[in-house]
Amino acid sequence: MSEEDVEMNEQQVPWNSTSSTVPLLQPLICYYLLYNREVRRILRAVRLTIALRRKLNAFVISSFLGLALAPGSETYQRLSSYLPKNNQNNMVVDTASSAATVKHSPELEIYCYLPVLIFLIDQKQYNEAKACSSASVVRLKTLNRRTVDVLASRLYFFYSLSYELTNELSDIRGNLLAFHRTATLRHDELGQETLLNLLLRNYLHYNLYDQAEKLRSKAPRFEAHSNQQFCRYLFYLGKIRTIQLEYTDAKESLLQAARKAPVAALGFRVQCNKWAVIVRLLLGEIPERTVFMQKGMEKTLRPYFELTNAVRVGDLELFKTTAEKFSTTFSSDRTNNLIVRLRHNVIRTGLRNISISYSRISLADVAKKLGLDSPNPVADAESIV
């Protein structure tokens, strides 16, 4: 089979049914992983799998496992145990005869974990996904091949995701550090940047910003290989810089992450914009209205638009009302602590408006107009002025 034939199959085979997905998945994946074991072709196989994600089910995956692995192998038995039994499996492929036609390879074996993991996570079978991902990373320890690096980076991602979905992310921090050390020794740069991002996410999940910065600053430097991983790194760097009060650097990182992110990654771009809006407000800037009117983001950025409006007019009462109204949203976005910092900016803006409007005004009136709710508002107004 030539590469042109493969490209033709990708375009012409309809994806409108399960039966069409099976013949599409089997020959293409085997071609990429077995007959042309090159990094760029394996990367293409991974992309094809992600594109077929919504078509993957137990029927399709079981059929592929029967083609790719020997029925009596340990890997086949393990992966098959995670899938529900389906009588239709026998109708698609004779596993004993099909497996005999495929030469076993480490790349193909490692790849088989990927569709199973995707299926388990999509079916919300998180405990099974944890077991499967743990088995996959154990198998990866025994392999040191450049052709496996692309597959390993995806398996590391799903390994971390499965533990995050079960609120046990801290349990694998030591393993991730060990994997990162191994990837560094093997000069696996794609694995390094993937594992570095997973470790930063792990630390930030538990608000361990100092540890995240220490790891980031001491991690080996290398040229980014994946645009997606580079965007994630910029996002985590922006969050660390924000907490450390380095707002200018944080703003640059967050805006760059949002700009470089793929168009399809809407959720990621929304998160970048949320943090970028807060950082710009902390810098004393007012984001343009077009930021909140981006396609697909109007509804999710609405709380931050109203918050920006409160800061712009310097109305402390409106700021408090907005913060309370959207407290649930700010808590889920983990920006509550940053919004507390904005109170000073609101007061400063309000004081600037008062100074423009009045040539003379008493401190009591300043406190009243600012809406200070402290026990001694006049004294507080005096210190602010």
Beta strands, then each sheet from edge to edge (+ up, - down):
end
